[in-house]
Amino acid sequence: MNAYTINTGYFKLDGGAMFGVVPKTIWNKLNPADDNNMCTWAMRCLLIEDGDRLILVDNGIGDKQDDKFFGHYYLHGNDSLDKSLAAHGFHADDITDVVLTHLHFDHCGGSIRREGDKLVPAFKNAQFWSNERHWKWATEPNDREKASFLKENILPIKESGQLRFIEEAGQEFPASLTVRQAFGHTDAMMLPQFTYKGKTILYMADLLPSTAHIPLPYVMAYDMFPLTTLQEKKSFLSEAQENNYILFFEHDPGIECCSLKLTDKGIRMDQSFKLSEL
């Protein structure tokens, strides 16, 4: 097995929304805001090469929205999905499986591209993996969250015939991955877990968007059920620290992975490193 970090670029989100009840005087030291209170975040995905399977976990914001949409998020940096795949010798057509942690636009926007007037899968040879509960949540969204679930990112996946649910997978889902679930950020978000070079790697998605979110009170205002997130963080962090898991961060602007340690203030980051350094 080989695993690669896939950087798809950076965007900005409101710092207060990203850190919830934590005061700006504290969080601004962790991820300094610009004059508009916006902080930079990564859209970092994961590629797993396992035998004849090439598995992509999430795929960033994509490029099919209009300038007005992208103007809200200040996209920057030189990375893109295609460039990052190419840097490791791969092409979108090589992907066999796309595992979508959840269907918010910054995690699944790269699933679909425009081809003239049509919306088509960007990974024409892949199966797209979600779960029934989250798919229903995303396609029948509540008023608070519906701005994050864009129909043009989601419905063409089903229309293509390439959508699969993990409940129906049987032997077809990649055997190298275990899918954990979390319910605080959005309903039935999937957290892929796998063993790599003797280490258990847990892809944190939006349960822990960055290392700055490791302390328990640091819960995003975007989360649908913040107290559920709080309990999930306690559980996952305790399990990860006790069993020496490596955490992989999707949105941390500078840190890809870290180990954990127990301190007198609770569980905190121990060592930080790149996936390629394992």
C-alpha positions in Angstrom: 0.0 0.0 0.0 1.0 3.6 -0.7 -0.7 6.7 0.6 -0.3 10.2 -0.7 -1.4 13.7 0.4 -3.4 15.4 -2.3 -3.5 19.2 -1.9 -6.3 20.9 -3.8 -5.7 24.5 -2.7 -6.6 26.9 0.1 -9.7 28.9 0.9 -10.8 31.3 3.7 -13.6 31.0 6.2 -14.7 33.2 9.0 -12.6 32.7 12.1 -15.4 33.1 14.5 -17.5 30.4 12.7 -14.5 28.0 12.7 -13.8 28.4 16.4 -17.3 28.8 17.8 -17.4 29.9 21.4 -13.6 30.4 21.7 -12.8 34.1 21.9 -10.9 35.7 19.1 -8.2 36.8 21.5 -7.3 33.1 21.9 -8.0 31.6 18.4 -6.3 34.4 16.5 -3.0 33.3 17.9 -3.6 29.8 16.4 -4.7 30.9 12.9 -4.4 34.7 12.5 -7.3 36.3 10.7 -7.1 39.0 8.0 -8.9 42.3 8.1 -12.2 40.7 7.2 -11.9 38.1 10.1 -11.2 35.4 7.6 -8.6 32.6 8.2 -6.8 30.4 5.7 -7.7 26.7 5.6 -6.4 23.8 3.5 -8.5 21.5 1.4 -6.3 18.4 1.9 -7.4 15.1 0.5 -5.9 11.6 0.7 -5.0 9.1 -2.0 -4.6 5.4 -1.2 -3.0 3.0 -3.7 -3.9 -0.5 -2.6 -3.4 -3.3 -5.2 -5.6 -2.5 -8.1 -7.6 0.1 -6.2 -6.8 3.8 -6.2 -8.9 5.4 -3.5 -9.5 9.1 -3.2 -10.9 10.5 0.1 -12.7 13.8 -0.6 -11.8 16.0 -3.5 -12.0 19.7 -2.5 -14.2 22.5 -3.8 -13.9 21.9 -7.5 -13.9 24.6 -10.2 -17.4 24.6 -11.7 -19.0 27.3 -9.6 -19.2 30.9 -10.8 -17.0 33.8 -9.7 -19.6 35.1 -7.3 -19.6 31.8 -5.4 -15.8 31.6 -5.3 -15.6 35.2 -4.3 -17.0 34.3 -0.8 -14.1 31.9 -0.2 -11.0 33.6 -1.5 -9.4 30.6 -3.2 -5.6 30.9 -3.3 -2.4 28.9 -3.7 -1.0 27.0 -6.6 -2.3 23.5 -5.8 -5.2 21.8 -7.6 -6.6 18.3 -7.6 -5.3 17.4 -11.0 -1.8 18.9 -10.4 -1.5 17.0 -7.1 -2.6 13.7 -8.7 -0.1 14.3 -11.6 2.7 15.0 -9.1 2.3 11.4 -7.9 2.0 10.0 -11.4 -1.8 9.6 -11.5 -4.8 11.0 -13.5 -8.4 11.4 -12.5 -9.3 8.5 -14.8 -7.1 6.2 -12.7 -9.3 6.6 -9.6 -11.3 3.5 -8.8 -13.1 4.7 -5.6 -14.0 8.1 -4.3 -14.9 8.0 -0.6 -16.9 11.2 0.4 -16.7 11.9 4.1 -19.7 14.1 3.7 -21.4 16.2 1.0 -20.5 19.8 2.0 -19.2 21.7 -1.1 -15.6 21.9 0.1 -15.3 18.2 0.4 -17.2 16.9 -2.7 -17.1 19.8 -5.2 -14.4 18.2 -7.2 -16.6 15.1 -7.8 -18.5 16.7 -10.7 -17.2 18.9 -13.6 -18.8 20.8 -16.4 -18.6 19.3 -19.9 -20.3 21.9 -22.1 -23.9 22.2 -20.7 -23.6 18.9 -18.9 -22.5 18.0 -15.3 -20.5 14.8 -15.4 -18.4 12.8 -12.9 -14.8 14.0 -12.8 -13.7 10.4 -12.1 -15.4 8.5 -14.9 -14.1 5.1 -13.8 -14.8 5.4 -10.1 -17.4 4.3 -7.7 -18.5 7.1 -5.4 -19.1 6.0 -1.8 -21.5 7.6 0.7 -24.0 6.2 3.1 -27.8 6.2 2.9 -28.4 8.2 6.0 -26.1 11.0 5.0 -27.3 11.0 1.4 -30.8 11.5 2.6 -29.7 14.3 5.0 -27.9 16.1 2.1 -30.6 15.7 -0.5 -33.4 16.8 1.9 -31.4 19.5 3.7 -32.5 21.5 6.7 -32.7 25.3 6.2 -29.5 26.0 8.2 -27.3 23.6 6.3 -28.7 23.6 2.8 -26.2 26.3 1.6 -23.5 23.7 2.1 -25.2 21.0 0.1 -25.2 22.1 -3.6 -27.4 20.0 -5.8 -24.9 20.3 -8.7 -22.3 18.6 -6.6 -24.5 15.8 -5.4 -27.3 14.8 -7.8 -25.2 14.2 -10.9 -23.3 11.5 -8.9 -26.5 9.5 -8.6 -27.6 10.2 -12.1 -24.3 8.8 -13.4 -25.0 5.4 -11.9 -21.7 5.5 -10.1 -23.1 6.1 -6.6 -22.7 3.4 -4.0 -23.7 3.2 -0.3 -21.5 1.5 2.1 -24.4 -0.4 3.6 -24.8 -2.3 0.3 -21.1 -2.7 -0.4 -20.5 -6.2 0.7 -17.1 -7.3 -0.7 -16.9 -4.3 -3.1 -15.9 -1.6 -0.7 -12.1 -1.3 -0.4 -11.0 -3.9 2.2 -8.1 -1.6 3.3 -10.5 1.0 4.7 -12.7 1.0 7.8 -15.3 3.7 7.9 -16.1 5.3 11.2 -19.0 7.7 11.6 -19.6 10.9 13.4 -22.9 12.8 13.9 -22.1 16.2 15.4 -20.8 18.2 12.4 -23.4 16.8 10.0 -25.4 13.6 10.1 -23.5 10.4 9.5 -20.2 11.9 8.4 -17.7 9.2 7.4 -14.1 9.0 8.9 -11.9 6.6 7.0 -9.4 4.6 9.0 -6.6 2.4 7.7 -3.3 0.8 8.6 -0.2 2.2 6.9 3.4 1.4 7.7 2.4 -0.2 11.0 0.4 2.8 12.1 -3.4 3.4 12.3 -4.3 6.5 10.4 -7.6 8.2 11.1 -8.8 10.8 8.5 -10.5 13.4 10.7 -12.6 15.4 8.1 -14.6 18.0 10.0 -14.7 16.3 13.4 -11.3 17.9 13.9 -10.6 20.2 11.0 -7.2 21.2 12.3 -4.8 20.7 15.2 -6.1 23.9 16.7 -9.4 22.1 17.2 -8.0 19.4 19.5 -8.9 21.1 22.8 -12.5 20.0 23.6 -14.2 23.4 23.6 -12.9 24.3 20.2 -16.1 23.3 18.2 -17.1 25.0 15.0 -20.2 27.1 14.9 -20.9 25.3 11.6 -21.6 22.1 13.5 -25.3 21.0 13.5 -25.1 19.3 16.9 -22.2 20.8 18.9 -22.7 18.8 22.1 -22.6 15.6 20.0 -19.3 16.9 18.5 -18.0 17.5 21.9 -18.7 13.9 23.0 -17.3 12.5 19.8 -14.1 14.4 20.2 -13.7 13.1 23.7 -14.2 9.5 22.5 -12.1 9.6 19.4 -9.2 11.6 21.0 -9.1 9.2 23.9 -9.1 6.1 21.6 -6.5 7.7 19.4 -4.2 8.7 22.2 -4.4 5.4 24.0 -3.7 3.4 20.8 -1.1 5.7 19.2 -3.2 6.6 16.1 -2.0 9.1 13.6 -4.5 11.9 12.8 -4.8 13.2 9.3 -6.1 16.8 9.0 -8.1 18.0 6.0 -8.2 21.7 6.8 -5.2 22.5 8.9 -3.3 25.2 6.9 0.1 23.8 7.7 0.0 20.4 9.5 -0.9 17.2 7.7 -0.6 14.7 10.5 0.1 14.5 14.2 0.4 12.1 17.1 -1.2 12.8 20.5 -0.1 13.0 24.1 -1.9 13.3 27.4 -1.0 16.4 29.4 -2.3 18.1 32.6 -4.6 20.1 30.3 -6.0 17.1 28.5 -5.1 15.5 25.2 -2.9 17.6 23.0 -0.8 17.3 19.8 2.5 15.6 20.3 4.5 15.4 17.1 3.5 16.9 13.8 4.7 15.6 10.4 3.8 15.0 6.8 2.3 11.7 5.7 5.3 11.1 3.4 7.6 11.2 6.5 6.0 8.1 8.1 
